[in-house]
Amino acid sequence: MCTRVLWTGNIDGKFYPICGRNMDWGADMAEKLWVFPAGLQRQSAVEGDGIEWISKYGSIVTSVYNQAVADGMNTAGLAIHSNWLTESYYGERDPKKPGLDCDRAVQYFLDNFATVSEVVEYLRNNEDLQIVPTKIKVEDIEREIKNHLAIEDAQGESAIVEYLKTENGGVQRNIYYSGDLRDYSIEYNVLSNSPPFKDQLLNLKQYKGFGGDLHLPGTSDSADRFVRAAFYLKSLPQPTNHQEAIAGVLSVMRSVAQPFRVPESGEPYASSTRWRTIVSCQEKLYLYESSFYPTLVWLEANKLNFAKGSGVRVFDLTNNRQAIGDVSGQLTDTEDLFKN
């Protein structure tokens, strides 16, 4: 129900990591664009032992349903995207262990870390950390959030984080980190939904360009989108400037988007691409495009005030579809999304 790609390359001697993600969903998400300063005091919303922190970095994020952050970038150039994964399993809550709810997970990492390596090191050194699922209400039906995370930074590193159920009913956390690889692998720069990432990589090897003989698949199924995204990403021409690089990533995201469709029998939550984001981690540029209006809006972190005490600001994306360009002048002061 979502697709993410990360392009990296040099243009006139400067290195650019540029990420694109599609948000595929079956209903309106009431998305909003937020600017969070450094110095915000926050805590996780879990039973028992939670986590408290003060944001070290400012961030630009997209929220959904006025409760969760699904996508964002911080002032250090770290970007994170939450994609649905039906196979996700977090286990029974142990109130004695530190817990971090799904609603705040993306924001927690954006608030506290500057690079992918820092996030990976933190997770590997904190095995007791429990991710705690939360619920969202979609057209009067509550659904438990099940996701995996795609993470990238200004150095072009990438990581995928998943929580799965073991054969004996336990929780297995898998971290696929580009820094662990001896050689660069474009596959770590792609993510969709089911099946889990390891199985996606095995499936990819069946196709031309990745070691197999199969032709490019054409359905909107997650595994097919993964293959096409990897193929199109690998096939992008060398851009001559930053704008062309962004356009190239946008072209990949549009090519793997899911069209509007009526849900079929047995698929009541059939998804369509509702919006997409592009993040230029070096330039600290965050772009948003709605499928309901043919324009791009953006915020440039280098032109915003993220100092402690500068205040939380928001832009309602759903109710301002006609907006175009830099929307920093249309931000309004508000209270923190995570008020507790």
Buried (B, 14 or more C-beta within 10 A) or exposed (E): BBBBBBBBBEBEEEEBBBBBBBBBBBBEBBBBBBBBBBBBEBBBBBEEBBBEBEBBBBBBBBBBBEBBBBBBBBBBBBBBBBBBBEBBBBBEBBEEBBBBBBBBBBBBBBBBBBBBBBBBBBBEEEEEBBBBBBEBEBEEEEEEBBBBBBBBBBBBBBBBBBBBBEEEEEBEBEBBBBBEEEEEEBBBBBBBBBBBBEEBBEBBEEBEEBEEEEEEBEEBBBBBBBBBBBBBBBEBEEBEEBEEBBEBBBEBBBEBBBEEEEEEEEEEBBBBBBBBBBBBBBBBBBBBBBBEBEEBBBBBBEEBEBEEEBBBBBBBBBEBBEBEEEBBEBBEEBEBBBEE
